[in-house]
Amino acid sequence: MNPGDLQVEIRSRTVGQTVAMATRLLQARTGRMLFAWALYSVPLLILTLALLLGTSLSPWWIWFFLILGAPAFSLPVMVTVGHLVFSPTVTSGTVIRTSLRRFWGHFLLILFLRVATLASSLAFVVPGFFVWRMGWFLGPVVALEGSDAHASMGRSRHFSAGFHGLTTVHMLNGGALLLYWTMAVAALVHFFIHYVIGLNVAAVGDLLRYEHYHHLLGLSAFCLVVPFISLYWFFVYLEVRTRKEGWDLEIAFRARAQQLERQVHG
């Protein structure tokens, strides 16, 4: 990592400043972020609709699996943001190759943590919260640090320990944003279907009478919105890492060391 290539300032921020930083990156790198959004959202949406329309599962079970499993698909966003924070650009090929190379390890770790959380909660051996929190920063760690499964789990657990108040506030904020934008997108899509397309396409009436129409809207909206919450969560990871490891100081020292080296050799 070359400190001179940093695209954002690494320092401690408030919750509002963290949201603003994520928003500014989205505005500045819209094309790259939309590509990452598609790599995250489209497979998740296809899988979700296949479960809803092609199986007899209750929509509430699909909501359950979606909320628990969505982070397993977040690597394209995490990889893209990780590159854009530390370099001016990132290629589509790099995002795809890195995400595919690390997908199964990340997916299996998420699956293990979800099963372990449920098992510990039901068995009352270890409070499920302490197992669940181990994976709070697994996505950013896997995307940015590229460690093996054991090391990634250890790093995620390291960042999850301490700063519970700060992390909880960010988690509640992220949850509120996810809920708000899911409802907003679902309402917007419903308006478009009912009052725009429905005026010209008679078959829309069959869709509106579909038994699980509102679940269809909500699940689809969730899949479209959740990648942007992953973008926000990456900056939460940067915030926690800065506070826990003094990462801002480390980067500042590296930059100063490189400056002195150039002066000596200049």
N, C-alpha and C positions, 0 to 999 in steps of 0.2 A: 504494500500500500504506500503510495506516494502522497504525503500530506498536501503537496501542491496541487493535486488533482481533486481534492475534496470539493464537492458541489454544495454542501451545506456546512454550517458551523456546528461542530460537535460541542455541545454545552448543555447544562441542565436547563430544563424548560418547564413551564407550568402546563397544566392540561390543555388550556386554550392555545398556548403557543405550539404544543405538539400537534394539535389538530390543524392549526394554521400552516405548520411546516409541511404536513402531509398534503394539504390542499395546494400549496404552492408548487410542490413537486409534480402533482397531477396536472396543474396548469402549464408548467414549464416543459414537461415531457409527455404531452397528451398522447402522441402517437405510440410511443413505447409502452405507456401504461395501458392503453386500450388493447394493444396486442397481448399483454400479459393478462388483462381482464378476460379476453376471449379464451385464452388457454386454460384459465381457471374456471370460468363461468360456463362455457359451452359443454364440456364433458360432464360437469356436475348437473347441469340442467337436463341433458339427455338421459343420464342415469335416473334422475329424479322422476322425469316424466314417464320413463319406461316402467318404473315401479308403480306409479300412480295409475297409468292407463293399461299396463300389461299384466298386472297381478291383482289379486284379491286382497292385498294388504290394506288395513285401515289407513286412511290418510294421516291419522295421528301417529301411527308407527313410522310412517315415512318422514314426518316432521322430526320425530325422535332420532331416526338414523341420520337425517340430514344435518341437524344441529350438532350431533356428535361427530359426524364424519367429514363435514365440509372442510375443516382445517387440513385434512390429508391431501387436498387438491391445491393448496395455497402456494406451492413452491414457485410456479411461474411468476407470481407477484413478488414473492420474497426475493427471488434471484434477481429480478429486474430492478427492484428498489435498491438492493444491495450494491449492484453495479453502478446505478445512477447516482448514488450518494458519494461513491468513491472514485468515479471517473466520469468524463463528459458524456459518454454514450455506451450503449451495449447493443450487440447485434441480435437479431432474431434467432440465428443459429446457436449462439451461446446460451440464450435462455432455454431453448428447446433441449439442447444436449445436456445441459446441467440439470434441468428439471427431471428429464427422463432418467439420467444416471442416478439421481438421488431419490427418485420417487418411491421405489419399493421399500427402501430402508426407512424412509420417513413414514410411509403408510403403515408398515408393520409396527413401528414404535407407537404411532397414534392408536392403532388397534389394541396393542398390548396395554397401553395406559388406560384406554376406555374400559376394557374388560377388567383390569386390575382395580379400577375405581369402583365399578359396579360390584365386583366380588367383595372388596373390602367394606363397602358400605352395607351390603346385605349381611355379611358375616360378623360385622362389628368387631373385627380384629384390629384393624387400623382405620381410623376415621378416613372416609373416602376423600375428604378435602385435601389431606396431605399427599395422597397419591395423585389426585387430579392436578394439583398445582405443579407437580414435577414437569408437566408438559406445556406449561404456559408459554414458554419461549422456545419450544422445540423447532418450530418452523424457521424463525430467523437464525437460530444457531446452525441448523442443517444447511440453510441457504448460504449464509455468509462465511461460516467457519469450515464447512465441508468435512467435519470429523467423522469417525466411524460411529456406529450405533451406541456403543458404550460411552465413548467420550461425549457424544452429543447429548445423551441423557444426563451425564454428569454436569455438563455446562448449563443445560436448561434448569436442572435442579439448583445449581449454584445461583443463577439469576432469580429464581423463584423464591429463594430464601431471603427474608428481609424485605424491607420496603413494602410490606403488605398493604399499608394504608394507601400509598401512592398507586400501587398496582391495582388495588380494588377500585379506587376512584376511576382510573383509566378503563378498567373492565366494565364498570357500570356505565361510563360514558359511551364506550364502544357498543355496549348492548342497547343503550337508548338510541344511538344513531342507527344501529341496524334495524331496530323495531320501527323507528320513525320512517326511514327510507323504504323499508319493505312495504309498509302500509301506504306510503305515498305513491310508490311505483305501481302497486297493485291497483290503487284507486285510479291512477292515470290510465293504465291499460284497460281497466273496466270501462272507463268513460269513452275511450277510443273505440273499443269493440262495440259498445252498446249504442253510442250516439253518432259515430262516424261510419264505421263499417256496417253496422246493423241497419242503417237507413238504405243501403244499396245492395246488401247481400242477405237474401232470405235465410240462408243456412245458418246464419249467426244465431238465430233463435234456438236451434238445436244445441248449440254450445252453451247458451245462457241457461238452458234447462238441464244441463248436465248435472248429475247428482252431486259431484264434488267440484263444481265450478269455482267456488270461492277458495277451496284448497288449491286448485290448479293455479289460480291467480297468485295466491300467497306464496306457494312453493316456488313458482317461477320468479316472482319478484325477489324472494330471498336469494336465489341463485345468482340473480343479476347484481344484487347489492353487496353481497358478502365479500367479494374481492377487494372492495374499497375499504372495508373494515380491516382486512389483512394489511393493506397499505398503512393504515393508521397504527396497527399493532407493531409493525416493524419499527416505527419511530418511538413507540413505547419501549421496545427492546433497547434502542439506542439510549434512551433516557435512563433506563435502569442500569445499563452497562456503564454509562458515564458516572452515575452516582456511586455505583458499587466498586468500580475498578479505577476511577479517575481517568477514564479513557480520554477526556478532553486534554488533560495534562500530558498524557503519553503522546498524543498526536502533536501537541504543541512542542514538546521536547524533540520529537523526531524532526519536525519542520525546522527547528532551531539548529539541530545537529547538521541537517542537510545544508542549511544556509552557511554555517561556519565552514563546512567542508568545501563548499564552492568558493568561499573567500580564500581558504588556504591554497586550493589548487588553481585559483584564478590568478 
